[in-house]
Amino acid sequence: MLRQFPNFNILRYVLMKYCWLTFFLFIWLDGFGQYKFTGEVDIQHVGKPVFLSLVEDYRKSKRVYMDQIIQQTEVDSNGVFYFEGSFLSEENRIYRIHMDNCSSSEKKSHFLRACEDTQSLLFIGNNRDTIAMPLGYQEQAFCQIISTNTASGKILEAELLKESMIFDIESSDGETARHLKYQKWLEKFQDFGIKSQEPLVELYNFNFLSERSSETYAAFVKDRESSGYYSELLMRLVETYPKAVFTKQYLDEEFLESPLAEKPHKKAGKFSWRLAIRLISLVVLIGMIVFFFKMRKKRISFLDQFENLSPREKSILNSILNKKTNKEIASELFISVSTVKTHINNIYKKLGVRSREEIQMRYKG
């Protein structure tokens, strides 16, 4: 039917044009992250404020801090709240959703604005996540997570592990049995963190186990003197979150809290192999981190240079890597030897090399 119109070709062009425009607009919008966190609470909390906080300092994950709050919403008439937007980090971070049950008059008497009657939930998320927090057993809020991010509920699982530890310790007879169990649970938390494949979970556990006021602190100090786990955690943090605040925080703490810094009262001149090994390990670790970033930067530079080559130059570069002569390359590509030489000179300039041997060395890996 459309062919009966005299301007059919023009009409078809316009339809196709805007069809492709719509398609690419959809792809473009889909490439941008947008988070959506939803939750349910008891209907009696309708109209009350709910807060979303970003917990960058893992030492401040125990309670609510006002300077951590980044977004606020209210419970709607169905007992549901929503947080959505596109300004969160594309990397995983620890977030908290909380709501206090105090009245406006009671809030005025709060010390440091902290409310003892608070419901909260810590979870891991990023700018692309859709996370739901439905009511759990017996209509309890903030105790269940359904997420597109497999790491989101790991902190909640760590809390359940903590409750199991407390029950186990309290059922122990005698201090000796308690100390042995602390060491056992320390290893369980470390193993759980590693299996989660999320260093943020390990940081959360580390904060709990290494707290000076915690019953686990003595076992933690003893474990730190002999275990390589803490240096390995640093490597995982540097590899996954190289620029994050908490990575630098842990790096500083790992050095400051080491036996080298903890025991300044030792007599001068008394040599300790343990301290020497600890110091050497720290230097090697820092060296490995620096080397890792240098190699990563160098590899990116090589790839950028390679992408600047024309298709013909890439083909000749491949032949050079296969150790073919100029004559063999010319024969394969049906061009003259002088043209091959011209292309090779251009390749040298773009890659910043001076010889075939240098190309072999740089691109062999």
Disulfide bonds with the S-S distance in Angstrom:
none
